[in-house]
Amino acid sequence: GKYPFYAGATIGGENDLRGYNHKRFSGDAALFGQAELRLFVTQMNIIIRSRVGINLFAETGRVYIENDSSKKWHPSYGFGLWVSYFNSMIIGSTYVAFSPDRTTFFLGLGMGF
């Protein structure tokens, strides 16, 4: 399409394809799918009550570019650990994501999506 490169539809990064760099893929349109399983493992009472769990995820996405016949999808998958406090008002999470490009590590507040 005819638009500035920064206005294209993008995928990649901590909110969609976690195994790729931020905005790794750009095009006229993007399609993205994600599945994540979050499992509660245990409750802990160290200083304050917290819930601990694990998560597994798989994602795939692609961008579409006018007059491009590529049908390539970009997969990403991984696993992580989460801890929640105060009835999930505060959540800390970490995960490792894998893709053909690279392996990424994330540590922060909130969940992947």
Phi and psi restraints in degrees (value plus and minus 20) as a CYANA .aco file:
   2 LYS   PHI    -126.4   -86.4
   2 LYS   PSI      75.7   115.7
   3 TYR   PHI    -178.5  -138.5
   3 TYR   PSI     140.7   180.7
   4 PRO   PHI     -81.9   -41.9
   4 PRO   PSI     124.6   164.6
   5 PHE   PHI     -75.4   -35.4
   5 PHE   PSI     -52.6   -12.6
   6 TYR   PHI     -96.9   -56.9
   6 TYR   PSI     -27.1    12.9
   7 ALA   PHI    -118.8   -78.8
   7 ALA   PSI     -17.2    22.8
   8 GLY   PHI     -91.8   -51.8
   8 GLY   PSI     143.0   183.0
   9 ALA   PHI     -95.1   -55.1
   9 ALA   PSI     109.9   149.9
  10 THR   PHI    -146.0  -106.0
  10 THR   PSI     133.8   173.8
  11 ILE   PHI    -159.2  -119.2
  11 ILE   PSI     134.1   174.1
  12 GLY   PHI     102.5   142.5
  12 GLY   PSI     114.6   154.6
  13 GLY   PHI     104.5   144.5
  13 GLY   PSI    -192.6  -152.6
  14 GLU   PHI     -88.1   -48.1
  14 GLU   PSI     -35.3     4.7
  15 ASN   PHI    -122.8   -82.8
  15 ASN   PSI     -33.9     6.1
  16 ASP   PHI    -152.4  -112.4
  16 ASP   PSI    -104.9   -64.9
  17 LEU   PHI    -111.3   -71.3
  17 LEU   PSI      69.5   109.5
  18 ARG   PHI     -87.6   -47.6
  18 ARG   PSI     -36.9     3.1
  19 GLY   PHI    -106.6   -66.6
  19 GLY   PSI     -14.8    25.2
  20 TYR   PHI    -145.1  -105.1
  20 TYR   PSI     142.4   182.4
  21 ASN   PHI     -82.6   -42.6
  21 ASN   PSI     138.0   178.0
  22 HIS   PHI     -77.5   -37.5
  22 HIS   PSI     108.1   148.1
  23 LYS   PHI      34.9    74.9
  23 LYS   PSI      19.6    59.6
  24 ARG   PHI     -81.4   -41.4
  24 ARG   PSI     -56.6   -16.6
  25 PHE   PHI    -137.1   -97.1
  25 PHE   PSI     115.7   155.7
  26 SER   PHI    -157.5  -117.5
  26 SER   PSI     122.8   162.8
  27 GLY   PHI    -186.2  -146.2
  27 GLY   PSI    -185.4  -145.4
  28 ASP   PHI     -92.5   -52.5
  28 ASP   PSI     -54.6   -14.6
  29 ALA   PHI    -169.1  -129.1
  29 ALA   PSI     137.4   177.4
  30 ALA   PHI    -155.5  -115.5
  30 ALA   PSI     127.8   167.8
  31 LEU   PHI    -150.8  -110.8
  31 LEU   PSI     116.1   156.1
  32 PHE   PHI    -166.2  -126.2
  32 PHE   PSI     118.7   158.7
  33 GLY   PHI    -154.8  -114.8
  33 GLY   PSI     127.6   167.6
  34 GLN   PHI    -167.4  -127.4
  34 GLN   PSI     119.9   159.9
  35 ALA   PHI    -152.0  -112.0
  35 ALA   PSI     115.1   155.1
  36 GLU   PHI    -159.3  -119.3
  36 GLU   PSI     113.7   153.7
  37 LEU   PHI    -129.6   -89.6
  37 LEU   PSI     101.9   141.9
  38 ARG   PHI    -134.2   -94.2
  38 ARG   PSI     101.5   141.5
  39 LEU   PHI    -137.5   -97.5
  39 LEU   PSI     107.9   147.9
  40 PHE   PHI     -93.1   -53.1
  40 PHE   PSI     113.3   153.3
  41 VAL   PHI    -127.7   -87.7
  41 VAL   PSI     -71.0   -31.0
  42 THR   PHI    -180.6  -140.6
  42 THR   PSI     147.0   187.0
  43 GLN   PHI    -132.5   -92.5
  43 GLN   PSI     118.0   158.0
  44 MET   PHI    -142.9  -102.9
  44 MET   PSI     129.0   169.0
  45 ASN   PHI    -145.8  -105.8
  45 ASN   PSI      38.6    78.6
  46 ILE   PHI    -121.4   -81.4
  46 ILE   PSI      91.5   131.5
  47 ILE   PHI      47.7    87.7
  47 ILE   PSI     -82.2   -42.2
  48 ILE   PHI    -151.9  -111.9
  48 ILE   PSI     138.7   178.7
  49 ARG   PHI     -90.1   -50.1
  49 ARG   PSI     114.6   154.6
  50 SER   PHI    -161.2  -121.2
  50 SER   PSI     137.4   177.4
  51 ARG   PHI    -133.4   -93.4
  51 ARG   PSI     118.8   158.8
  52 VAL   PHI    -142.5  -102.5
  52 VAL   PSI     119.3   159.3
  53 GLY   PHI    -171.4  -131.4
  53 GLY   PSI     155.5   195.5
  54 ILE   PHI    -141.8  -101.8
  54 ILE   PSI     140.3   180.3
  55 ASN   PHI    -160.4  -120.4
  55 ASN   PSI     126.9   166.9
  56 LEU   PHI    -144.6  -104.6
  56 LEU   PSI     121.3   161.3
  57 PHE   PHI    -165.2  -125.2
  57 PHE   PSI     135.6   175.6
  58 ALA   PHI    -160.9  -120.9
  58 ALA   PSI     120.7   160.7
  59 GLU   PHI    -163.0  -123.0
  59 GLU   PSI     134.9   174.9
  60 THR   PHI    -172.8  -132.8
  60 THR   PSI     133.1   173.1
  61 GLY   PHI    -183.2  -143.2
  61 GLY   PSI     147.0   187.0
  62 ARG   PHI    -175.5  -135.5
  62 ARG   PSI     140.8   180.8
  63 VAL   PHI    -135.0   -95.0
  63 VAL   PSI     133.9   173.9
  64 TYR   PHI    -134.8   -94.8
  64 TYR   PSI     115.3   155.3
  65 ILE   PHI    -147.6  -107.6
  65 ILE   PSI     113.8   153.8
  66 GLU   PHI     -73.1   -33.1
  66 GLU   PSI     113.8   153.8
  67 ASN   PHI      45.0    85.0
  67 ASN   PSI       2.2    42.2
  68 ASP   PHI    -131.8   -91.8
  68 ASP   PSI     107.7   147.7
  69 SER   PHI    -115.1   -75.1
  69 SER   PSI     -13.8    26.2
  70 SER   PHI     -81.0   -41.0
  70 SER   PSI     119.1   159.1
  71 LYS   PHI    -138.6   -98.6
  71 LYS   PSI       4.2    44.2
  72 LYS   PHI     -96.0   -56.0
  72 LYS   PSI     107.2   147.2
  73 TRP   PHI    -121.4   -81.4
  73 TRP   PSI     130.3   170.3
  74 HIS   PHI    -135.9   -95.9
  74 HIS   PSI      85.0   125.0
  75 PRO   PHI    -106.7   -66.7
  75 PRO   PSI     136.1   176.1
  76 SER   PHI    -172.2  -132.2
  76 SER   PSI     123.2   163.2
  77 TYR   PHI    -171.6  -131.6
  77 TYR   PSI     144.0   184.0
  78 GLY   PHI     157.0   197.0
  78 GLY   PSI    -188.8  -148.8
  79 PHE   PHI    -168.2  -128.2
  79 PHE   PSI     143.8   183.8
  80 GLY   PHI    -182.6  -142.6
  80 GLY   PSI    -196.4  -156.4
  81 LEU   PHI    -154.1  -114.1
  81 LEU   PSI     120.4   160.4
  82 TRP   PHI    -153.5  -113.5
  82 TRP   PSI     131.7   171.7
  83 VAL   PHI    -153.8  -113.8
  83 VAL   PSI     110.4   150.4
  84 SER   PHI    -140.7  -100.7
  84 SER   PSI     126.3   166.3
  85 TYR   PHI    -146.8  -106.8
  85 TYR   PSI     134.1   174.1
  86 PHE   PHI      33.2    73.2
  86 PHE   PSI      36.2    76.2
  87 ASN   PHI      34.0    74.0
  87 ASN   PSI      24.8    64.8
  88 SER   PHI      48.9    88.9
  88 SER   PSI      -1.4    38.6
  89 MET   PHI     -91.1   -51.1
  89 MET   PSI     -50.4   -10.4
  90 ILE   PHI    -145.3  -105.3
  90 ILE   PSI     105.6   145.6
  91 ILE   PHI    -149.2  -109.2
  91 ILE   PSI     108.1   148.1
  92 GLY   PHI    -128.6   -88.6
  92 GLY   PSI     119.0   159.0
  93 SER   PHI    -163.6  -123.6
  93 SER   PSI     135.7   175.7
  94 THR   PHI    -161.4  -121.4
  94 THR   PSI     127.3   167.3
  95 TYR   PHI    -172.3  -132.3
  95 TYR   PSI     141.1   181.1
  96 VAL   PHI    -139.0   -99.0
  96 VAL   PSI     110.3   150.3
  97 ALA   PHI    -142.0  -102.0
  97 ALA   PSI     121.9   161.9
  98 PHE   PHI    -140.7  -100.7
  98 PHE   PSI     124.3   164.3
  99 SER   PHI    -171.5  -131.5
  99 SER   PSI     149.4   189.4
 100 PRO   PHI     -81.5   -41.5
 100 PRO   PSI     -45.4    -5.4
 101 ASP   PHI     -96.3   -56.3
 101 ASP   PSI     -64.7   -24.7
 102 ARG   PHI    -189.6  -149.6
 102 ARG   PSI     158.2   198.2
 103 THR   PHI    -136.5   -96.5
 103 THR   PSI     112.8   152.8
 104 THR   PHI    -140.6  -100.6
 104 THR   PSI     135.8   175.8
 105 PHE   PHI    -148.3  -108.3
 105 PHE   PSI     117.4   157.4
 106 PHE   PHI    -151.9  -111.9
 106 PHE   PSI     119.8   159.8
 107 LEU   PHI    -160.0  -120.0
 107 LEU   PSI     103.9   143.9
 108 GLY   PHI    -196.3  -156.3
 108 GLY   PSI    -189.0  -149.0
 109 LEU   PHI    -116.5   -76.5
 109 LEU   PSI     122.9   162.9
 110 GLY   PHI      70.6   110.6
 110 GLY   PSI     157.4   197.4
 111 MET   PHI    -120.5   -80.5
 111 MET   PSI     150.9   190.9
 112 GLY   PHI     -80.1   -40.1
 112 GLY   PSI     -55.7   -15.7
